[in-house]
Amino acid sequence: GSEQILRCNVSSWYVEPDFRNYATLLTSMAQKNKQVTYVNISPAVNTWPIIEALGFKRYCNGMFFAVPLLSRPEKGGKVEIVTEATQTVAGLSDTECELLRSHAAYGCLALAVHLPESTMPFLFVPKRVKHGRFPFPAMQLVYCREVSEFVRCAGWLGRALIGRGRPLVIVDALGPIEGLTGFYVDSRGRKYYRGPNPPRLADLTE
């Protein structure tokens, strides 16, 4: 079987003021395991220079706010909602089916898009985007095999999401995403890692 990759998310650490002088030492002690890939997927903007000084590398530059409803759906497609109770999904492996099932149990929206020759898995989590005075509802893409599969299925996913009042999808990105309607921002949304296995975009599972 494939070797298991260990990941540890180090977001949102806090050091008591009395021990601030030891903060760098404490974090380095906690991240000594060379087999583990440490990720920080929600760093505050003011911490970016500190994270980089600690040896973390950037793997995501920002966020693309996509409006998938504006993409043209491929012919012959349909969207299946996967729940905790779903046993199998035609066209998906048992591993992928279990991934969708387990994350549906966490409160994610798990969808499988069936196209005539292939089936593709997707996971989303509801988000409220603050812009100006009024937050508006969106979905964050938590998982897909490749961002290109999201682009390909955007039309069908957009139709499934608009029915839930979620016209916008936030996608981790290195820059603007070709084939999607929307806009890219790099003023927030950076993600970092340190360790042997660089994470890929669009995989925030577990």
C-alpha positions in Angstrom: 0.0 0.0 0.0 1.0 3.6 -0.3 3.0 5.1 2.6 1.0 7.2 5.0 1.7 10.9 5.0 1.5 12.6 8.4 0.3 16.2 8.6 -0.1 18.4 11.6 -1.9 21.7 11.5 -0.2 24.4 13.7 -2.7 27.2 13.2 -3.9 29.3 16.1 -1.2 28.7 18.6 -1.0 31.0 21.6 1.8 31.6 24.1 1.1 33.1 27.5 2.7 36.6 27.9 5.0 35.4 30.7 6.6 32.8 28.3 6.7 34.9 25.1 10.6 34.9 25.2 10.4 31.1 24.8 7.8 31.1 21.9 10.3 30.3 19.1 11.9 27.6 21.2 8.5 26.1 22.1 7.3 26.0 18.5 10.6 24.5 17.3 10.4 21.8 20.0 6.8 21.0 18.9 7.9 20.7 15.3 11.0 18.5 15.6 9.6 15.4 14.0 11.2 15.2 10.6 8.6 12.7 9.2 5.7 15.1 9.8 4.7 17.8 7.4 3.5 20.8 9.4 0.9 23.1 7.8 -0.5 26.5 8.7 -3.7 26.9 6.7 -5.1 30.1 8.3 -2.3 32.4 9.3 -3.2 36.0 10.1 -1.6 38.5 7.7 0.6 40.0 10.4 2.1 36.6 11.2 3.3 35.9 7.6 6.8 37.2 8.1 7.2 35.3 11.4 6.0 32.0 9.8 8.5 32.5 6.9 11.3 33.3 9.4 10.5 29.9 11.1 11.3 28.1 7.8 7.8 27.6 6.5 7.3 27.7 2.7 4.3 29.1 1.0 2.2 26.6 -1.0 -0.9 28.7 -1.6 -0.7 32.4 -2.6 -4.3 33.5 -2.1 -7.9 32.8 -2.9 -10.0 32.7 -6.1 -13.6 33.6 -5.6 -15.4 31.7 -8.3 -19.0 32.0 -9.5 -19.4 28.4 -10.9 -23.0 29.0 -12.0 -21.5 31.1 -14.9 -19.6 28.1 -16.3 -21.3 26.0 -19.0 -22.2 22.5 -17.8 -20.9 19.5 -19.8 -23.7 17.5 -21.4 -25.1 14.5 -19.7 -23.9 15.4 -16.2 -25.6 15.0 -12.8 -24.8 15.7 -9.2 -25.2 13.2 -6.4 -25.3 14.3 -2.7 -23.2 11.9 -0.5 -24.3 11.5 3.1 -23.0 9.5 6.1 -25.5 6.8 5.1 -24.3 6.5 1.5 -22.8 3.0 0.9 -21.3 3.3 -2.5 -20.9 5.9 -5.2 -20.8 4.6 -8.8 -17.5 5.5 -10.4 -15.6 6.3 -7.1 -13.2 4.1 -5.2 -14.1 2.8 -1.7 -11.4 5.2 -0.3 -12.9 8.2 -2.0 -16.4 7.2 -1.0 -15.3 6.9 2.6 -13.6 10.3 2.4 -16.9 11.9 1.3 -18.9 10.0 3.9 -16.6 10.9 6.8 -16.6 14.6 5.9 -20.3 14.7 5.4 -20.4 13.5 9.0 -18.3 16.5 10.0 -20.8 18.9 8.4 -19.3 19.3 4.9 -21.3 19.2 1.8 -20.1 16.1 -0.1 -20.9 15.9 -3.9 -20.1 13.5 -6.7 -20.4 14.8 -10.2 -21.2 12.1 -12.7 -20.2 12.8 -16.3 -20.8 10.3 -19.1 -17.2 8.9 -18.8 -16.1 9.7 -15.3 -17.2 10.6 -11.7 -15.4 13.2 -9.6 -15.6 13.8 -5.8 -15.9 17.3 -4.2 -16.1 18.5 -0.6 -17.3 22.0 0.5 -17.7 23.8 3.8 -20.0 26.8 4.3 -18.3 30.1 4.9 -19.4 33.7 5.4 -17.3 36.2 3.5 -16.9 39.6 5.2 -16.7 42.3 2.6 -17.7 45.8 3.7 -20.6 45.8 6.2 -22.5 42.8 5.0 -21.1 39.2 5.1 -22.4 37.1 2.3 -22.6 33.3 2.1 -20.1 31.2 0.2 -18.6 27.7 0.1 -15.0 26.9 0.5 -13.6 24.0 -1.6 -12.2 21.6 0.9 -11.3 18.8 -1.5 -11.1 17.8 -5.1 -8.6 15.6 -6.9 -7.2 18.5 -9.0 -8.4 22.1 -9.4 -8.8 21.3 -13.1 -11.6 18.9 -12.1 -13.4 21.7 -10.3 -13.1 23.9 -13.4 -14.5 21.1 -15.5 -17.5 20.4 -13.2 -18.1 24.1 -12.2 -21.3 24.4 -14.2 -22.9 21.4 -12.5 -21.6 22.3 -9.1 -22.8 25.9 -9.5 -26.3 24.6 -10.1 -26.2 22.4 -7.0 -24.8 25.2 -4.8 -27.2 28.0 -6.0 -30.0 25.9 -4.7 -28.4 26.2 -1.3 -28.1 30.0 -1.6 -24.3 29.7 -2.1 -23.4 31.3 -5.5 -19.7 31.8 -4.5 -16.9 29.2 -4.1 -13.5 30.0 -2.5 -10.7 28.1 -4.1 -7.1 28.0 -2.9 -5.0 29.4 -5.7 -1.5 30.5 -6.8 -3.1 33.1 -9.1 -6.2 33.6 -11.3 -7.7 30.3 -12.4 -8.2 29.9 -16.1 -11.7 28.7 -17.1 -13.5 30.1 -14.1 -15.4 33.3 -13.8 -14.5 35.3 -10.6 -11.7 37.2 -9.1 -8.4 36.5 -7.3 -7.0 38.1 -4.1 -3.6 37.7 -2.6 -4.1 40.1 0.4 -5.3 37.0 2.4 -5.5 33.3 2.1 -1.9 32.3 2.2 -1.1 28.8 3.4 2.3 27.5 4.5 4.0 24.1 5.1 7.3 22.8 6.5 8.4 19.2 6.1 8.9 16.4 3.6 5.5 16.4 1.8 4.4 19.7 0.2 0.5 19.8 0.4 -1.3 20.3 -2.8 -4.0 22.9 -3.5 -7.6 21.9 -2.9 -7.0 19.3 -0.2 -7.9 20.5 3.3 -9.3 17.1 4.4 -9.1 16.0 8.0 
